[in-house]
């Protein structure tokens, strides 16, 4: 994340969510604001470059983006049924949940780098998307200030459970920042949960998977937003158990495809590579 500009990866995620609305059927993750938030010419720009959105690497990444978003919002539905009334979106980017559900019972906190939040607020104003009273922005630079302080300043109730959505973030953080953020989530009250994705240690990948991953790694490095943290599933599971999470679901590519992309007639599915998706509950 460069302090002078918003995150390019956040824009890439938003573009893939919008492309899903245009090019894929049936939708895994319906988002009626995904195109709108990108501006009035977003659909035309996406259609102009339609061919690249159907190349295998782009399809696989789009599938992963929409599957993880679907998983987080499915978990929110379950958490709300259990009485959870706080939803914290860490690294919110151009996420649209709060604007699609302005009258819901859950209070939403969008946590992100100040530059990215400023960019988002300008995009909201330009596209006429109203900011609901149920949403609070919490600007936090994860590498320079604590999540606890940022949320406290935003009015987060540390004594009540919450669901944390932490998507497309962990791989860009230092391991220290990952551990401290997880520790904060782990010390929230019973009923708290977190949904996050992570990148597997490349040493564990098969040769072809490692080759595909190296290309992705180069792209994000060229964008000056390099991957910084990789994890081994067994080590991560021990870390989560030690932190007090009593239920952990860790989905790899095969499990994600079986849950969200089975029976499709198109080629939309995730690759069986480095990306995994975790739901952990206290």
C-alpha positions in Angstrom: 0.0 0.0 0.0 1.5 3.3 -1.1 0.4 6.3 1.1 -0.1 8.6 -1.9 -2.6 6.4 -3.7 -5.3 3.8 -3.1 -4.6 0.1 -3.3 -4.4 -1.3 -6.9 -5.3 -4.7 -5.5 -8.5 -3.2 -4.1 -9.4 -1.9 -7.5 -8.6 -5.3 -9.0 -10.9 -7.1 -6.6 -13.7 -4.6 -7.3 -13.3 -5.1 -11.0 -13.5 -8.9 -10.7 -16.6 -8.7 -8.6 -18.1 -6.4 -11.3 -17.0 -8.8 -14.0 -18.8 -11.6 -12.2 -22.1 -9.7 -12.5 -21.6 -9.2 -16.2 -20.1 -12.4 -17.5 -21.1 -15.3 -15.2 -24.4 -17.2 -14.9 -25.6 -18.3 -12.5 -24.1 -15.8 -10.1 -22.3 -17.2 -7.1 -22.2 -13.7 -5.4 -25.0 -11.3 -6.6 -23.9 -7.7 -6.0 -26.1 -5.1 -7.6 -23.7 -2.3 -6.7 -20.4 -3.9 -7.9 -20.6 -2.2 -11.3 -22.1 1.0 -10.1 -19.4 1.8 -7.6 -16.7 1.6 -10.4 -18.3 4.5 -12.2 -20.7 5.1 -15.1 -18.5 3.6 -17.8 -17.4 0.5 -15.8 -19.6 -2.0 -17.7 -18.4 -0.7 -21.1 -14.8 -0.9 -20.0 -15.2 -4.4 -18.7 -16.9 -5.5 -21.9 -14.2 -3.9 -24.0 -11.7 -6.2 -22.3 -14.0 -9.2 -22.1 -11.6 -11.6 -23.7 -9.0 -11.3 -20.9 -11.7 -12.0 -18.3 -12.2 -15.5 -19.8 -8.5 -16.4 -19.7 -7.9 -19.2 -17.3 -5.8 -17.3 -14.7 -8.4 -14.5 -14.7 -11.3 -16.9 -14.3 -9.7 -18.7 -11.4 -8.9 -15.5 -9.6 -12.4 -14.1 -10.2 -13.9 -17.4 -8.8 -11.8 -17.1 -5.7 -12.8 -13.4 -5.2 -16.5 -14.1 -5.4 -16.3 -17.4 -3.4 -14.6 -15.7 -0.5 -17.1 -12.8 -0.5 -20.0 -15.3 -0.6 -18.5 -17.2 2.3 -18.1 -14.1 4.5 -21.7 -12.9 3.9 -23.1 -16.4 4.4 -21.2 -16.5 7.7 -22.7 -13.1 8.6 -26.2 -14.4 8.1 -25.5 -17.2 10.5 -23.8 -14.9 13.0 -26.7 -12.5 12.9 -29.0 -15.4 13.8 -26.8 -16.1 16.8 -27.3 -12.4 17.9 -24.0 -10.9 16.5 -24.6 -7.3 15.7 -21.2 -6.1 14.6 -19.5 -6.8 11.3 -16.0 -5.6 10.8 -14.6 -5.6 7.3 -10.8 -5.5 7.4 -9.3 -4.1 4.2 -12.7 -3.2 3.0 -11.6 -1.7 -0.4 -14.7 -1.2 -2.5 -16.9 -3.7 -0.6 -20.6 -2.9 -1.0 -22.2 -4.9 1.7 -23.1 -1.9 3.9 -24.8 -0.1 1.0 -26.8 -3.1 -0.1 -28.1 -3.7 3.4 -28.6 -0.2 4.9 -31.5 -1.2 7.2 -30.1 -4.5 8.5 -29.7 -5.2 12.2 -25.9 -5.3 12.0 -23.6 -2.3 12.5 -20.8 -2.3 9.9 -17.3 -1.1 10.4 -15.1 -0.6 7.3 -11.4 -0.7 8.2 -8.9 0.3 5.6 -5.8 2.4 4.8 -6.8 6.1 4.9 -5.8 6.7 1.3 -8.1 3.8 0.1 -11.0 5.0 2.3 -10.7 8.5 0.8 -10.7 7.1 -2.7 -13.8 5.0 -1.8 -15.7 7.9 -0.3 -15.0 9.9 -3.5 -16.3 7.0 -5.6 -19.4 6.8 -3.4 -20.1 10.5 -3.9 -19.5 10.4 -7.6 -21.8 7.5 -8.2 -24.6 8.6 -5.8 -24.4 5.7 -3.4 -25.6 6.9 0.0 -23.6 6.1 3.1 -26.0 4.5 5.6 -26.2 5.4 9.3 -25.4 1.7 10.1 -21.8 2.1 8.6 -18.8 3.6 10.3 -15.5 4.2 8.6 -12.4 3.3 10.6 -9.2 4.4 8.9 -6.2 2.3 10.0 -2.7 1.8 8.6 -2.2 -1.8 9.9 1.6 -1.4 9.8 1.6 1.8 11.9 -1.3 1.6 14.3 -3.3 -1.0 16.1 -6.7 -2.3 15.0 -7.9 -2.0 18.6 -7.3 1.8 18.6 -8.8 2.3 15.2 -12.0 0.4 16.1 -12.2 2.1 19.5 -12.1 5.5 17.9 -14.9 4.3 15.6 -17.2 3.3 18.5 -16.7 -0.5 18.2 -18.1 -2.3 21.3 -15.1 -4.4 22.4 -17.3 -6.2 24.9 -19.7 -7.6 22.3 -19.1 -10.4 19.7 -18.4 -9.5 16.1 -17.8 -11.1 12.8 -14.6 -10.1 11.1 -14.2 -10.3 7.3 -10.5 -10.3 6.4 -10.3 -11.0 2.7 -7.4 -10.4 0.4 -5.3 -8.9 3.2 -3.3 -11.4 5.2 -0.7 -12.1 2.4 0.2 -8.4 2.2 0.9 -8.0 5.9 4.0 -8.8 7.9 3.7 -11.9 10.0 3.8 -9.7 13.1 0.9 -7.7 12.0 -1.1 -10.8 11.1 -0.4 -12.3 14.5 -1.4 -9.1 16.4 -4.6 -8.7 14.4 -5.5 -12.3 14.9 -4.8 -11.9 18.7 -7.2 -9.0 18.8 -10.0 -11.0 17.1 -9.2 -14.0 19.4 -9.8 -12.0 22.5 -13.3 -10.9 21.5 -16.2 -12.5 23.4 -17.6 -15.9 22.7 -19.6 -15.8 19.5 -17.0 -13.9 17.6 -15.8 -15.4 14.2 -13.4 -14.5 11.4 -13.4 -15.3 7.7 -10.0 -14.9 6.0 -8.0 -16.2 3.1 -4.3 -16.9 3.1 -1.5 -17.9 0.7 0.1 -21.3 1.3 3.8 -21.5 1.6 5.0 -22.0 -2.1 7.3 -24.8 -1.0 4.2 -27.0 -0.4 2.9 -26.5 -3.9 3.2 -28.9 -6.8 5.5 -27.7 -9.6 2.7 -26.5 -11.9 0.9 -24.8 -9.0 4.2 -23.1 -8.0 4.7 -21.8 -11.6 1.2 -20.3 -11.7 1.7 -18.8 -8.3 5.0 -17.2 -9.3 3.3 -15.4 -12.1 0.7 -14.0 -9.7 3.4 -13.1 -7.2 5.3 -11.1 -9.9 2.2 -9.2 -10.9 1.5 -8.0 -7.3 5.2 -7.2 -6.8 5.2 -5.1 -10.0 2.2 -3.2 -8.6 4.4 -2.4 -5.5 2.0 -4.4 -3.3 4.1 -7.7 -2.8 3.0 -10.7 -0.9 4.8 -10.8 2.5 3.3 -13.7 4.5 2.9 -17.3 3.5 1.5 -20.0 5.8 1.6 -23.8 6.3 -2.0 -25.1 7.0 -0.9 -27.3 9.9 1.0 -24.4 11.6 -1.9 -22.1 11.1 -4.4 -24.5 12.6 -2.2 -24.9 15.7 -2.0 -21.1 15.9 -5.8 -20.8 15.7 -6.4 -23.5 18.3 -3.9 -21.9 20.7 -5.7 -18.6 20.3 -8.9 -20.1 21.4 -10.8 -20.7 18.2 -12.9 -23.9 18.8 -14.2 -24.4 15.2 -12.0 -24.0 12.2 -12.9 -24.7 8.6 -10.1 -24.4 6.0 -11.1 -24.8 2.4 -8.7 -25.5 -0.4 -9.5 -25.3 -4.1 -11.3 -28.7 -4.4 -13.6 -27.9 -1.5 -14.3 -24.4 -2.7 -15.2 -25.7 -6.2 -17.4 -28.5 -4.7 -19.3 -26.0 -2.6 -19.7 -23.0 -5.0 -19.0 -24.1 -8.5 -20.3 -27.6 -8.9 -22.4 -28.4 -11.9 -21.6 -25.2 -13.9 -21.6 -25.3 -17.7 -18.9 -22.6 -17.9 -15.3 -22.7 -16.7 -15.6 -20.6 -13.6 -13.8 -22.4 -10.8 -10.8 -21.7 -8.5 -7.4 -23.3 -9.1 -6.1 -25.9 -6.7 -3.1 -23.8 -5.8 -2.0 -21.4 -3.1 -5.2 -19.7 -2.0 -7.2 -21.1 0.9 -10.2 -19.8 2.8 -10.7 -20.1 6.6 -13.7 -19.6 8.9 -12.7 -19.7 12.6 -15.2 -19.3 15.4 -14.8 -18.6 19.2 
